[in-house]
């Protein structure tokens, strides 16, 4: 498996085979060129790679014109099949596949199902499906095998959502999609006037609101960043309790079987206080681990929470056990929770990190060690920033985007 480069892009997506974590040091990198797939010259950026479980399907958004059907005014969603290096424009109006109609709004913020067939896409375009008149960002699914688009952010009684919807997470079994929305008409009794987490059942085309208390009232304010387990039983998300001063984001876990939502334990400082806000929760497929970020201004660290034992561990330790000295960004984990991939400005997570740029790292829960994966082709530091690192569910592949010119 090779590392590959998307032509005509300031940012690059990179792929790293993880056959042996202990041997990850200076991976071999080659370039990927979509020969015959780029009819127009364009230098726009490519953003936010997402992978299928085996790493063979990649989704991203870009203003680059990798298809004559792409709209140069907006970000377009693309899908790459790495088995044959083919590229498909996903944000194409489903009702106009037979002509040259282009999407009339931005498309981004997607998720890829384990088998790579179902892509969840956030889009402001109003012509991806018929009768899209709400003038809000909606959540859609695009099925590669049938070329079908479907809108997810529709209420149980068929109404369009009256607010924007985005940030999807697809369960590994492909049945459920968790997302957040400003709409208050997707379900009944959504009366907290905040953005909420919802769960969409693809089989039944129904939506549930997971934050209701035992008496049916909403006890949590703004909710974001849902991450759903393999079978859809558990969903982790960020929220603010109504009764809290000062208001802070906390990590919550929803059990679809019991309909119960609980706050998980965040890391504690030596004085017993809670360390900053919780952010970016990512749950393993078996729901055993939840990785998340907390912020202690101006820095942030990554922790893991064991849902079975209640144990919280600091992941981003310095090489001598000291706290990390830089902000940690994007965070994704493998299906079993053994690998966590993230970005960080910290220079003390590994030895000889002297480039003063944001880098991509991988953490092994088995060995409790961290290695840097965004490195130059000669094994030296990269010469620019790296962002948006992600990992395939099977742990075989890492994708990230970088401004560095010395990776390949």
Number of C-alpha atoms within 10 A of each C-alpha: 16 16 20 19 21 15 19 20 18 16 25 26 26 26 24 23 18 17 11 8 18 11 10 15 13 16 21 17 18 16 14 17 14 16 10 8 15 17 11 12 11 15 15 16 17 24 25 22 27 28 26 25 22 16 27 19 24 22 28 23 26 24 21 24 22 23 16 14 18 25 20 16 11 20 25 29 27 24 24 19 16 16 10 8 15 14 19 16 18 28 31 28 23 19 14 14 12 8 9 12 17 21 27 19 18 21 27 25 20 25 25 29 24 24 16 23 16 21 24 29 27 26 28 22 22 20 21 24 17 12 9 16 10 15 14 19 23 26 29 25 22 21 17 15 9 9 12 15 23 16 18 25 30 24 20 16 11 10 13 22 26 20 18 20 27 25 22 30 24 28 23 22 14 20 17 26 27 28 27 25 25 21 22 19 19 25 19 12 13 18 11 15 11 15 20 27 28 25 24 23 17 14 9 9 13 19 21 18 19 20 25 18 14 11 7 9 13 18 15 20 19 19 25 24 23 29 27 30 24 21 16 26 17 23 28 30 29 28 27 20 19 14 10 9 7 5 13 15 20 21 27 23 25 21 15 15 9 8 15 15 20 13 15 17 16 23 23 12 10 8 6 8 10 16 18 21 20 26 23 23 30 28 31 24 24 15 24 17 25 24 25 25 28 24 16 12 10 8 17 26 26 27 20 24 22 16 16 9 9 12 13 19 15 14 23 28 22 17 15 11 10 11 18 23 19 19 19 23 22 17 25 27 26 23 24 16 24 16 23 26 28 25 26 28 22 25 20 20 26 17 12 10 17 13 15 15 18 22 29 30 22 25 20 17 14 9 10 12 17 22 19 22 24 30 23 19 17 13 15 16 21 25 17 16 21 24 25 22 29 27 31 26 25 17 24 20 25 28 26 27 25 25 18 20 15 15 26 16
